[in-house]
Amino acid sequence: MTCDGLPEYQIQDKEGNVFDVNFTEGGIWRRNPTNGKPESEEADLTSETLSILISLRDRGELNPRAWN
């Protein structure tokens, strides 16, 4: 499975995991997986999860991903 597009938002959970989200393509990456593998993990977002994240974004509770 491959998520296309660039991450648009970033989320950090209470355990310190960092997730990059692409709303346009409906993908998510976990940048520092706890499974011991060095590479990022990625998945397609379900429509329900995407809807929840879009709601949080629209309320200003998510930070846009900054690109240099």
KOLNU-863514 format. One line per 4 residues: number of its first residue (from 1); for each residue x, y, z of C-alpha. Coordinates in pm, 1 decimal, padded with zeros to 6 digits. Example, Ala and Ser with C-alpha at 12.3 -4.5 7.8 and 13.67 -1.06 7.14 Angstrom:
BEGIN
1) 01230.0/-00450.0/00780.0  01367.0/-00106.0/00714.0 $
This chain:
BEGIN
1) 00000.0/00000.0/00000.0  00133.5/00342.9/-00090.3  -00007.1/00680.8/00006.6  00025.8/00932.6/-00272.9 $
5) 00073.3/01305.1/-00231.5  00248.0/01518.6/00026.6  00131.9/01533.6/00388.3  -00077.5/01842.6/00455.3 $
9) -00113.2/01818.2/00834.2  00080.3/01668.0/01122.9  -00055.5/01512.6/01441.6  00136.7/01399.9/01750.3 $
13) -00027.3/01163.8/01997.3  00028.1/01144.3/02372.4  00290.1/00870.3/02327.2  00497.2/01093.9/02098.7 $
17) 00411.0/00919.4/01770.4  00406.9/01162.4/01478.3  00148.7/01118.2/01203.4  00150.0/01301.4/00871.4 $
21) -00193.1/01327.3/00707.3  -00290.9/01391.2/00346.4  -00660.3/01484.4/00330.7  -00661.0/01518.5/-00048.2 $
25) -00557.5/01156.1/-00108.7  -00685.6/01015.8/00224.0  -00349.8/00882.8/00343.3  -00165.8/00878.6/00674.8 $
29) 00196.6/00803.9/00764.8  00334.1/00717.8/01107.9  00686.8/00857.5/01095.3  00832.2/00688.9/01402.4 $
33) 00668.7/00347.0/01428.3  00710.7/00151.1/01748.0  00743.9/-00180.7/01563.7  01123.4/-00159.1/01548.0 $
37) 01134.6/-00107.3/01172.8  01328.9/00199.4/01055.1  01083.6/00292.0/00779.3  00759.1/00480.3/00818.1 $
41) 00427.5/00300.0/00816.0  00145.3/00419.3/00593.5  -00222.3/00347.1/00542.4  -00532.8/00471.8/00369.1 $
45) -00777.0/00653.3/00597.1  -01128.1/00517.1/00631.0  -01404.0/00760.1/00538.2  -01508.3/00776.6/00905.0 $
49) -01157.0/00859.4/01028.0  -01107.3/01109.5/00746.0  -01434.2/01280.1/00841.8  -01324.0/01308.0/01206.5 $
53) -00984.3/01450.9/01109.6  -01140.4/01700.5/00868.7  -01371.6/01814.4/01149.6  -01070.7/01866.4/01379.1 $
57) -00888.7/02055.0/01102.2  -01187.7/02280.0/01038.6  -01202.1/02364.3/01411.8  -00833.7/02463.3/01402.0 $
61) -00717.1/02170.4/01614.7  -00462.2/02034.6/01364.1  -00134.8/02195.4/01261.2  -00057.4/02239.3/00890.7 $
65) 00256.0/02056.2/00781.6  00537.3/02306.9/00716.4  00762.8/02247.6/00417.9  01091.4/02431.5/00374.6 $
